[in-house]
């Protein structure tokens, strides 16, 4: 398949799945099996196109970030708590990512792991939706530090491809009694340092290959995928909050179970 077409398709996959509880990494791994491209050659691309998705969060919530920044400068307790909560939730995943990178990379090569994680995660979402009760909506700055740390620890599970970073953080927040909108927004905000950190690390690790233009996948493909990822992410984020506030997360659980089961059947028996 032409690299430009592949870049567009992967940008769409990233934008559609990054903020939904369905696992963008898992979908990109399965896409490599479906489209037949060399996943190793697109490894850096798949991480870098997460950065435009982060930019989509910043663009859509620029007023929130601006208010937090100005509030923090004025000494606002809620603004300072917002920053504290996001950073506290980010730290556990950062530590796990650094300490267990080699083991994580091995998991990223196994599409079977993705399928199983999609299926199991789907049933977990159904259980959480049925069993937990929700508080009224409250801003992230009003959440407690202990809750933020617990949600951050839940995010660590997402190093397993197919689990979903957004799914782990959202379900973690729901099990702590948070409102669906609060859970989704906290997941969006937490994505900013998490995905930015992962992208910067990948760029640094592969800086020599990128500078030399080595390999079939270069800066042109990254640029195309980034634009597509940004535009699609904007649409998805705007849609997501309103949808889950009305319908909950069960439809995404059903999707995970169906896609995971179909992909597992295809990989093992097709």
C-alpha positions in Angstrom: 0.0 0.0 0.0 1.2 3.5 -0.8 2.8 5.2 2.3 0.7 8.4 1.8 -2.6 6.4 1.9 -1.3 4.4 4.9 -0.5 7.6 6.7 -4.0 9.0 6.1 -5.6 5.8 7.3 -3.5 5.6 10.4 -4.2 9.2 11.2 -7.9 8.5 11.0 -7.5 5.5 13.3 -5.5 7.5 15.8 -7.9 10.4 15.8 -11.0 8.2 16.1 -9.7 6.0 18.9 -7.3 8.0 21.1 -9.9 9.5 23.3 -12.5 6.8 23.1 -12.2 3.8 25.6 -11.3 1.4 22.8 -7.5 1.6 22.6 -5.8 3.6 19.9 -2.5 1.6 20.3 -4.5 -1.7 20.0 -6.2 -0.5 16.8 -2.9 0.6 15.3 -1.5 -2.8 16.0 -4.5 -4.6 14.4 -4.3 -2.1 11.5 -0.8 -3.3 10.7 -2.2 -6.9 10.4 -5.2 -5.8 8.3 -3.3 -3.4 6.0 -0.2 -5.5 5.8 2.4 -2.8 6.4 5.6 -3.3 8.4 4.6 -2.1 12.0 8.3 -1.6 12.9 8.8 1.0 10.2 5.7 2.9 11.4 6.6 2.7 15.1 7.8 6.3 15.4 4.9 7.5 13.2 2.3 5.8 15.5 3.6 7.6 18.6 4.3 11.0 17.0 0.8 11.4 15.6 -0.5 11.3 19.2 0.9 14.8 19.6 -1.6 16.5 17.3 -4.3 14.7 19.3 -2.9 16.4 22.4 -3.1 19.7 20.5 -6.8 19.0 19.8 -7.4 18.9 23.6 -5.5 22.1 24.1 -7.4 23.9 21.3 -10.9 22.7 22.5 -10.2 23.4 26.2 -8.0 26.5 25.7 -10.2 28.6 27.9 -10.0 26.0 30.7 -6.2 25.9 30.5 -5.9 29.7 30.3 -8.2 30.1 33.4 -6.1 27.5 35.3 -2.9 29.2 34.4 -4.2 32.7 35.4 -5.8 31.3 38.5 -2.5 29.5 39.6 -0.6 32.8 39.2 -3.2 34.5 41.4 -2.9 31.7 44.0 -6.3 30.1 43.3 -6.6 26.9 45.3 -8.8 25.2 42.7 -6.4 26.1 39.8 -3.4 24.8 41.8 -5.4 21.6 42.6 -6.1 21.1 38.9 -2.4 21.2 38.1 -1.6 19.1 41.1 -4.2 16.4 40.2 -3.1 16.1 36.6 0.6 15.9 37.4 0.0 13.4 40.3 -2.0 11.1 38.0 0.7 11.4 35.3 3.6 10.3 37.5 2.8 6.6 38.0 2.5 5.9 34.2 5.7 7.8 33.6 7.6 5.7 36.1 6.1 2.4 34.7 6.9 3.5 31.1 10.6 4.1 32.0 11.1 1.0 34.1 9.4 -1.5 31.9 9.9 -0.2 28.4 11.5 -3.4 27.1 8.6 -5.6 28.3 6.1 -3.1 27.0 7.8 -3.2 23.5 7.4 -7.0 23.5 3.7 -6.7 24.2 3.3 -4.2 21.4 4.4 -6.9 19.0 1.6 -9.3 19.9 -1.9 -8.7 18.3 -3.3 -11.6 20.2 -2.7 -9.6 23.4 -4.6 -6.7 21.9 -7.7 -8.9 21.1 -7.8 -10.4 24.6 -7.4 -7.0 26.2 -10.2 -5.5 24.0 -12.6 -8.3 25.0 -11.8 -8.3 28.7 -11.9 -4.5 28.8 -15.3 -4.5 27.2 -16.8 -6.7 29.9 -15.1 -4.6 32.6 -16.8 -1.5 31.2 -20.2 -3.2 31.2 -19.6 -4.2 34.8 -18.5 -0.7 35.9 -21.5 0.9 34.2 -23.9 -1.4 35.9 -22.4 -1.4 39.4 -21.1 2.0 40.2 -23.0 5.1 41.2 -22.1 8.6 40.0 -21.8 11.9 41.7 -22.9 15.2 40.2 -20.5 16.8 37.8 -17.6 18.7 39.4 -14.4 20.3 37.8 -11.1 18.4 37.9 -9.8 21.1 40.3 -12.3 19.9 42.9 -11.1 16.3 42.9 -9.0 15.1 45.7 -5.3 14.3 45.4 -5.8 10.7 46.5 -8.4 10.1 43.8 -6.1 11.6 41.2 -3.2 9.3 42.2 -5.6 6.2 42.1 -6.7 7.2 38.6 -3.1 7.6 37.6 -2.3 4.1 38.9 -5.2 2.8 36.8 -3.6 4.4 33.8 -0.6 2.2 34.3 -2.7 -0.8 33.2 -2.9 0.8 29.7 0.7 -0.2 29.0 -0.9 -3.4 27.9 -1.9 -2.7 24.3 -5.7 -3.0 23.9 -6.5 -1.9 27.4 -6.9 1.8 26.4 -5.4 4.7 28.3 -8.6 6.7 28.2 -10.6 3.6 29.1 -8.5 2.8 32.1 -8.6 6.4 33.5 -12.3 6.8 32.8 -13.3 3.5 34.4 -10.9 4.3 37.3 -12.7 7.6 37.9 -16.1 6.0 37.6 -15.3 3.4 40.2 -14.3 6.2 42.5 -17.8 7.7 42.0 -17.0 10.5 39.6 -19.5 11.7 37.1 -19.1 10.5 33.5 -18.3 14.0 32.3 -15.7 14.6 35.0 -14.1 11.2 34.2 -13.9 11.9 30.5 -12.6 15.5 31.0 -9.9 14.3 33.5 -8.9 11.6 30.9 -8.5 14.4 28.3 -6.4 16.6 30.5 -4.3 13.7 31.7 -3.6 12.8 28.1 -1.7 16.1 27.6 1.4 15.3 29.7 1.2 11.5 29.1 1.1 11.6 25.3 3.4 14.6 25.1 6.0 12.8 27.2 5.7 9.6 25.2 6.1 11.5 21.9 9.1 13.6 23.0 10.8 10.4 24.2 10.2 8.6 20.9 11.4 11.6 18.9 14.6 11.8 21.0 15.3 8.0 20.8 14.9 8.1 17.0 16.3 11.5 16.3 19.1 10.3 14.1 16.8 8.2 11.8 14.4 11.1 11.4 17.2 13.6 10.7 18.7 11.3 8.1 15.3 10.5 6.5 16.1 6.8 6.9 13.5 4.2 6.2 10.3 4.2 4.1 8.4 6.3 6.6 9.7 9.8 6.9 8.7 13.4 7.8 6.2 13.6 4.9 4.2 10.7 6.2 4.4 12.0 9.8 3.1 15.4 8.6 0.2 14.0 6.8 -0.8 11.6 9.6 -0.5 14.5 12.1 -2.9 16.7 10.2 -5.4 14.0 9.8 -5.1 12.9 13.5 -5.6 16.5 14.7 -8.8 17.1 12.6 -10.4 13.8 13.5 -9.5 14.2 17.2 -11.2 17.6 17.3 -14.4 16.0 15.9 -14.3 13.1 18.3 -13.6 15.1 21.5 -16.5 17.5 20.7 -18.8 14.5 20.1 -17.6 12.3 23.0 -18.7 14.4 26.1 -22.2 14.9 24.9 -22.6 11.3 23.8 -21.4 9.6 27.0 -23.4 12.0 29.2 -26.6 10.7 27.5 -25.7 7.1 26.6 -22.9 6.1 28.9 -20.0 3.8 27.9 -21.8 0.5 27.2 -21.9 1.0 23.4 -18.1 1.2 23.4 -17.9 -1.9 25.5 -20.0 -3.8 22.9 -17.8 -2.5 20.2 -14.7 -3.7 22.0 -16.1 -7.2 22.5 -17.2 -7.5 18.9 -14.0 -6.2 17.3 -11.8 -8.1 19.7 -13.6 -11.3 19.1 -13.7 -10.9 15.3 -10.0 -10.0 15.2 -9.1 -12.9 17.4 -11.0 -15.3 15.1 -9.4 -13.8 12.1 -5.8 -14.0 13.5 -6.2 -17.6 14.8 -8.4 -19.3 12.2 -8.8 -17.2 9.0 
